[in-house]
Amino acid sequence: MTTRFRPASVLSFLCLVGMALPAVALDPGGERLRVAGETLIFDTEVGGEDQPGEIVVEDIDRVRALLQAHPDVSMLRLNSSGGSIYASSEIAWIIADYGLDTQVDGECVSACVDIFLAGARRQMTLGSKIGFHRRSWSPGAVESYYDDLRQSRGWDTPFVFGSWIYEDTQREMYEYLRYMLRRGVEAEFAIETLQVDSGDEWYPSRLRLIAAGVLREEAP
């Protein structure tokens, strides 16, 4: 799943490895978020039809509640194709605050990477991969956002709105790159993650991820 570009203020509007131990789910049937021993498993690719197949805003409180209920958790294990940028940034803040290690077991793409980079130590199991691409904002979502806020924001014409998007996009890209650098990612690599269209994925090799500081065995 591609994570669509949403400017920072848009996010506010839209807001609205393993031991064989019993898993504890936060909500009935919640296989996507569960605790096994000292590991919190966040797998958006599993679960029934009533479970979202992506990272969603509701996951913020779910992650927080599970960590509060299980203070011995020391690692977050991820398998996700992405989802809400807002949700991933909030979850990343929680993971960093708890000082958890992170591990990819399967695939971690797009918004999932923001959460992964919050880890103190960051690992990837053999056969797994981490993917990057540019963010996007669909035409339908742009139109809806404009129609909903044009009066309150003083966007008299779509051209005024377009000018705001241009500035807000630059702000978001600045925050994105600053976050990666603060998490120890090489600057050149961080810039390179912006090369791929939102419909595609760039999967760097394990050696490249290690060299760029995305994977690291020691906490800073």
Contacts in CASP RR format, 6 or more apart in sequence:
PFRMAT RR
TARGET T0000
AUTHOR 0000-0000-0000
METHOD contacts of the structure
MODEL  1
MTTRFRPASVLSFLCLVGMALPAVALDPGGERLRVAGETLIFDTEVGGED
QPGEIVVEDIDRVRALLQAHPDVSMLRLNSSGGSIYASSEIAWIIADYGL
DTQVDGECVSACVDIFLAGARRQMTLGSKIGFHRRSWSPGAVESYYDDLR
QSRGWDTPFVFGSWIYEDTQREMYEYLRYMLRRGVEAEFAIETLQVDSGD
EWYPSRLRLIAAGVLREEAP
1 53 0 8 1.000
1 54 0 8 1.000
1 81 0 8 1.000
1 82 0 8 1.000
1 83 0 8 1.000
1 109 0 8 1.000
1 110 0 8 1.000
2 110 0 8 1.000
2 133 0 8 1.000
2 136 0 8 1.000
2 198 0 8 1.000
2 199 0 8 1.000
3 82 0 8 1.000
3 83 0 8 1.000
3 84 0 8 1.000
3 85 0 8 1.000
3 88 0 8 1.000
3 110 0 8 1.000
3 111 0 8 1.000
3 135 0 8 1.000
3 198 0 8 1.000
4 135 0 8 1.000
4 136 0 8 1.000
4 137 0 8 1.000
4 138 0 8 1.000
4 141 0 8 1.000
4 198 0 8 1.000
5 134 0 8 1.000
5 135 0 8 1.000
5 136 0 8 1.000
5 137 0 8 1.000
5 169 0 8 1.000
5 172 0 8 1.000
5 198 0 8 1.000
6 14 0 8 1.000
6 85 0 8 1.000
6 86 0 8 1.000
6 135 0 8 1.000
6 137 0 8 1.000
6 141 0 8 1.000
7 137 0 8 1.000
7 165 0 8 1.000
7 168 0 8 1.000
7 169 0 8 1.000
7 171 0 8 1.000
7 172 0 8 1.000
8 168 0 8 1.000
8 171 0 8 1.000
8 172 0 8 1.000
8 175 0 8 1.000
9 168 0 8 1.000
10 137 0 8 1.000
10 145 0 8 1.000
10 168 0 8 1.000
11 85 0 8 1.000
11 86 0 8 1.000
11 89 0 8 1.000
12 86 0 8 1.000
13 145 0 8 1.000
13 148 0 8 1.000
13 149 0 8 1.000
14 57 0 8 1.000
14 84 0 8 1.000
14 86 0 8 1.000
15 57 0 8 1.000
15 86 0 8 1.000
16 57 0 8 1.000
17 39 0 8 1.000
17 75 0 8 1.000
17 77 0 8 1.000
17 103 0 8 1.000
17 105 0 8 1.000
17 123 0 8 1.000
17 125 0 8 1.000
18 36 0 8 1.000
18 37 0 8 1.000
18 39 0 8 1.000
18 77 0 8 1.000
19 36 0 8 1.000
19 37 0 8 1.000
19 38 0 8 1.000
19 39 0 8 1.000
21 36 0 8 1.000
21 37 0 8 1.000
22 36 0 8 1.000
23 31 0 8 1.000
23 34 0 8 1.000
23 35 0 8 1.000
23 36 0 8 1.000
23 41 0 8 1.000
24 34 0 8 1.000
24 35 0 8 1.000
24 36 0 8 1.000
24 66 0 8 1.000
24 69 0 8 1.000
24 70 0 8 1.000
25 31 0 8 1.000
25 33 0 8 1.000
25 34 0 8 1.000
26 33 0 8 1.000
26 34 0 8 1.000
26 62 0 8 1.000
26 65 0 8 1.000
26 66 0 8 1.000
27 62 0 8 1.000
29 47 0 8 1.000
29 48 0 8 1.000
29 50 0 8 1.000
29 51 0 8 1.000
30 47 0 8 1.000
30 51 0 8 1.000
31 43 0 8 1.000
31 46 0 8 1.000
31 47 0 8 1.000
31 48 0 8 1.000
31 51 0 8 1.000
32 42 0 8 1.000
32 43 0 8 1.000
32 44 0 8 1.000
32 45 0 8 1.000
32 46 0 8 1.000
32 47 0 8 1.000
32 51 0 8 1.000
32 52 0 8 1.000
32 53 0 8 1.000
33 40 0 8 1.000
33 41 0 8 1.000
33 42 0 8 1.000
33 43 0 8 1.000
33 59 0 8 1.000
33 62 0 8 1.000
33 63 0 8 1.000
33 66 0 8 1.000
34 40 0 8 1.000
34 41 0 8 1.000
34 66 0 8 1.000
35 41 0 8 1.000
35 66 0 8 1.000
35 69 0 8 1.000
35 70 0 8 1.000
35 73 0 8 1.000
37 70 0 8 1.000
37 72 0 8 1.000
37 73 0 8 1.000
38 72 0 8 1.000
38 73 0 8 1.000
38 74 0 8 1.000
38 75 0 8 1.000
39 73 0 8 1.000
39 74 0 8 1.000
39 75 0 8 1.000
39 76 0 8 1.000
39 77 0 8 1.000
40 63 0 8 1.000
40 66 0 8 1.000
40 67 0 8 1.000
40 70 0 8 1.000
40 73 0 8 1.000
40 75 0 8 1.000
40 76 0 8 1.000
40 77 0 8 1.000
40 100 0 8 1.000
41 77 0 8 1.000
42 59 0 8 1.000
42 63 0 8 1.000
42 76 0 8 1.000
42 77 0 8 1.000
42 78 0 8 1.000
42 79 0 8 1.000
42 80 0 8 1.000
42 115 0 8 1.000
43 77 0 8 1.000
43 78 0 8 1.000
43 79 0 8 1.000
43 80 0 8 1.000
44 52 0 8 1.000
44 53 0 8 1.000
44 54 0 8 1.000
44 55 0 8 1.000
44 79 0 8 1.000
44 80 0 8 1.000
44 81 0 8 1.000
44 82 0 8 1.000
44 83 0 8 1.000
45 53 0 8 1.000
45 79 0 8 1.000
45 80 0 8 1.000
45 81 0 8 1.000
45 107 0 8 1.000
46 79 0 8 1.000
47 53 0 8 1.000
52 58 0 8 1.000
54 80 0 8 1.000
54 81 0 8 1.000
54 82 0 8 1.000
54 83 0 8 1.000
54 84 0 8 1.000
55 80 0 8 1.000
55 82 0 8 1.000
55 83 0 8 1.000
55 84 0 8 1.000
55 87 0 8 1.000
55 88 0 8 1.000
55 91 0 8 1.000
55 111 0 8 1.000
55 112 0 8 1.000
55 115 0 8 1.000
56 83 0 8 1.000
56 84 0 8 1.000
56 87 0 8 1.000
57 84 0 8 1.000
57 86 0 8 1.000
57 87 0 8 1.000
59 87 0 8 1.000
59 91 0 8 1.000
60 87 0 8 1.000
60 90 0 8 1.000
60 91 0 8 1.000
60 94 0 8 1.000
63 91 0 8 1.000
63 94 0 8 1.000
63 95 0 8 1.000
64 94 0 8 1.000
66 73 0 8 1.000
67 73 0 8 1.000
67 94 0 8 1.000
67 98 0 8 1.000
73 98 0 8 1.000
73 100 0 8 1.000
74 100 0 8 1.000
74 101 0 8 1.000
75 100 0 8 1.000
75 101 0 8 1.000
75 102 0 8 1.000
75 103 0 8 1.000
76 95 0 8 1.000
76 100 0 8 1.000
76 101 0 8 1.000
76 102 0 8 1.000
76 103 0 8 1.000
76 115 0 8 1.000
76 119 0 8 1.000
77 102 0 8 1.000
77 103 0 8 1.000
77 104 0 8 1.000
77 105 0 8 1.000
78 102 0 8 1.000
78 103 0 8 1.000
78 104 0 8 1.000
78 105 0 8 1.000
78 108 0 8 1.000
78 112 0 8 1.000
78 115 0 8 1.000
78 116 0 8 1.000
79 104 0 8 1.000
79 105 0 8 1.000
79 106 0 8 1.000
79 107 0 8 1.000
79 108 0 8 1.000
80 107 0 8 1.000
80 108 0 8 1.000
80 109 0 8 1.000
80 111 0 8 1.000
80 112 0 8 1.000
81 107 0 8 1.000
81 109 0 8 1.000
81 110 0 8 1.000
81 112 0 8 1.000
82 88 0 8 1.000
82 109 0 8 1.000
82 110 0 8 1.000
82 111 0 8 1.000
82 112 0 8 1.000
83 110 0 8 1.000
83 111 0 8 1.000
83 112 0 8 1.000
84 111 0 8 1.000
85 111 0 8 1.000
85 114 0 8 1.000
85 135 0 8 1.000
87 111 0 8 1.000
88 111 0 8 1.000
88 112 0 8 1.000
88 114 0 8 1.000
88 115 0 8 1.000
89 114 0 8 1.000
91 115 0 8 1.000
91 118 0 8 1.000
92 114 0 8 1.000
92 115 0 8 1.000
92 117 0 8 1.000
92 118 0 8 1.000
93 118 0 8 1.000
95 102 0 8 1.000
95 115 0 8 1.000
95 118 0 8 1.000
95 119 0 8 1.000
96 118 0 8 1.000
96 119 0 8 1.000
99 119 0 8 1.000
99 120 0 8 1.000
100 118 0 8 1.000
100 119 0 8 1.000
100 120 0 8 1.000
101 119 0 8 1.000
101 120 0 8 1.000
101 121 0 8 1.000
101 122 0 8 1.000
101 123 0 8 1.000
101 219 0 8 1.000
102 115 0 8 1.000
102 116 0 8 1.000
102 117 0 8 1.000
102 118 0 8 1.000
102 119 0 8 1.000
102 121 0 8 1.000
102 122 0 8 1.000
102 123 0 8 1.000
103 122 0 8 1.000
103 123 0 8 1.000
103 124 0 8 1.000
103 125 0 8 1.000
104 116 0 8 1.000
104 123 0 8 1.000
104 124 0 8 1.000
104 125 0 8 1.000
104 128 0 8 1.000
104 129 0 8 1.000
104 130 0 8 1.000
105 125 0 8 1.000
105 128 0 8 1.000
106 125 0 8 1.000
106 127 0 8 1.000
106 128 0 8 1.000
106 129 0 8 1.000
107 128 0 8 1.000
107 129 0 8 1.000
107 130 0 8 1.000
107 131 0 8 1.000
108 115 0 8 1.000
108 116 0 8 1.000
108 128 0 8 1.000
108 129 0 8 1.000
108 130 0 8 1.000
108 131 0 8 1.000
109 130 0 8 1.000
109 131 0 8 1.000
109 132 0 8 1.000
109 133 0 8 1.000
109 201 0 8 1.000
110 131 0 8 1.000
110 132 0 8 1.000
110 133 0 8 1.000
110 135 0 8 1.000
113 130 0 8 1.000
113 131 0 8 1.000
113 132 0 8 1.000
114 179 0 8 1.000
116 122 0 8 1.000
116 130 0 8 1.000
117 179 0 8 1.000
117 180 0 8 1.000
117 183 0 8 1.000
117 185 0 8 1.000
117 214 0 8 1.000
118 183 0 8 1.000
119 183 0 8 1.000
120 219 0 8 1.000
120 220 0 8 1.000
121 216 0 8 1.000
121 217 0 8 1.000
121 218 0 8 1.000
121 219 0 8 1.000
122 214 0 8 1.000
122 215 0 8 1.000
122 216 0 8 1.000
123 215 0 8 1.000
123 217 0 8 1.000
124 130 0 8 1.000
124 206 0 8 1.000
124 209 0 8 1.000
124 215 0 8 1.000
129 203 0 8 1.000
130 203 0 8 1.000
130 204 0 8 1.000
130 209 0 8 1.000
130 214 0 8 1.000
131 201 0 8 1.000
131 202 0 8 1.000
131 203 0 8 1.000
131 204 0 8 1.000
132 193 0 8 1.000
132 196 0 8 1.000
132 201 0 8 1.000
132 202 0 8 1.000
132 204 0 8 1.000
133 193 0 8 1.000
133 196 0 8 1.000
133 197 0 8 1.000
133 198 0 8 1.000
133 199 0 8 1.000
133 200 0 8 1.000
133 201 0 8 1.000
133 202 0 8 1.000
134 194 0 8 1.000
134 195 0 8 1.000
134 196 0 8 1.000
134 197 0 8 1.000
134 198 0 8 1.000
135 172 0 8 1.000
135 176 0 8 1.000
135 198 0 8 1.000
136 198 0 8 1.000
136 199 0 8 1.000
142 165 0 8 1.000
146 155 0 8 1.000
146 158 0 8 1.000
146 161 0 8 1.000
149 155 0 8 1.000
150 156 0 8 1.000
150 161 0 8 1.000
153 164 0 8 1.000
154 160 0 8 1.000
155 161 0 8 1.000
155 164 0 8 1.000
173 194 0 8 1.000
177 187 0 8 1.000
177 190 0 8 1.000
177 191 0 8 1.000
180 190 0 8 1.000
180 193 0 8 1.000
181 187 0 8 1.000
181 190 0 8 1.000
184 213 0 8 1.000
184 216 0 8 1.000
184 220 0 8 1.000
185 212 0 8 1.000
185 213 0 8 1.000
185 214 0 8 1.000
186 211 0 8 1.000
186 212 0 8 1.000
186 213 0 8 1.000
188 212 0 8 1.000
189 204 0 8 1.000
189 208 0 8 1.000
189 212 0 8 1.000
189 213 0 8 1.000
189 214 0 8 1.000
192 202 0 8 1.000
193 202 0 8 1.000
195 202 0 8 1.000
196 202 0 8 1.000
204 212 0 8 1.000
204 214 0 8 1.000
206 215 0 8 1.000
209 215 0 8 1.000
210 216 0 8 1.000
END
